Amino acid sequence: MPKQQRRTFTAEFKKQMVGLYENGKSRAALVEEYGLTASALDRWIKQAQATGSFKEKDIVLPMNPPIHEEA
């Protein structure tokens, strides 16, 4: 069976999908209507909320707080 080619989406498309979701369109409806994977849509929503960017280099994970040793 041939391997499916990976699709790529523009930042503008991702922004539109996140906008539709934030304006009340259900996650399931977006996935079905646009042929997306739920995990990709979830990642775009999380990226938009965290940084407003869809570029991997702009995604900064929070660091763990410093550990203070008790004397």
C-alpha positions as CSV (number, residue, x, y, z in Angstrom):
1,M,0.0,0.0,0.0
2,P,1.5,3.4,-1.0
3,K,2.4,5.8,1.8
4,Q,0.2,8.8,2.0
5,Q,1.9,12.1,1.3
6,R,2.0,14.5,4.2
7,R,-0.1,17.6,3.6
8,T,1.1,21.0,4.6
9,F,-1.1,24.0,5.5
10,T,-0.4,27.7,5.4
11,A,-0.3,29.8,8.5
12,E,-3.3,31.7,7.1
13,F,-5.4,28.4,6.8
14,K,-4.4,27.4,10.3
15,K,-5.5,30.8,11.6
16,Q,-8.8,30.5,9.8
17,M,-9.5,27.1,11.4
18,V,-8.6,28.3,14.8
19,G,-10.9,31.4,14.2
20,L,-13.8,29.1,13.2
21,Y,-13.3,27.0,16.3
22,E,-13.1,30.1,18.6
23,N,-16.3,31.4,17.0
24,G,-18.2,28.3,18.0
25,K,-17.7,25.7,15.2
26,S,-17.2,22.3,16.7
27,R,-13.9,20.5,16.6
28,A,-15.6,17.5,15.0
29,A,-17.2,19.6,12.3
30,L,-13.9,21.2,11.4
31,V,-12.1,17.9,11.2
32,E,-14.8,16.3,9.1
33,E,-15.5,19.3,6.8
34,Y,-11.8,20.1,6.0
35,G,-10.4,16.6,6.2
36,L,-8.1,17.5,9.1
37,T,-6.8,15.3,11.9
38,A,-8.0,16.1,15.3
39,S,-4.5,16.2,16.7
40,A,-3.4,18.8,14.1
41,L,-6.3,21.0,14.9
42,D,-5.7,20.7,18.6
43,R,-2.0,21.6,18.1
44,W,-3.0,24.7,16.0
45,I,-5.4,25.8,18.7
46,K,-2.8,25.3,21.5
47,Q,-0.2,27.2,19.4
48,A,-2.5,30.1,18.7
49,Q,-3.4,30.4,22.4
50,A,0.2,30.1,23.6
51,T,2.1,32.3,21.1
52,G,-0.3,33.4,18.3
53,S,2.2,31.9,15.9
54,F,2.3,28.6,14.0
55,K,6.0,28.5,13.5
56,E,7.7,25.8,15.5
57,K,10.6,28.1,16.4
58,D,8.2,30.5,18.1
59,I,6.8,27.9,20.4
60,V,8.4,28.2,23.8
61,L,7.7,25.6,26.4
62,P,7.5,26.9,30.0
63,M,10.5,26.1,32.0
64,N,10.3,24.2,35.3
65,P,10.6,26.5,38.3
66,P,13.9,26.4,40.1
67,I,14.4,23.8,42.8
68,H,15.3,25.3,46.2
69,E,17.0,23.0,48.6
70,E,15.9,23.3,52.2
71,A,18.7,23.6,54.8
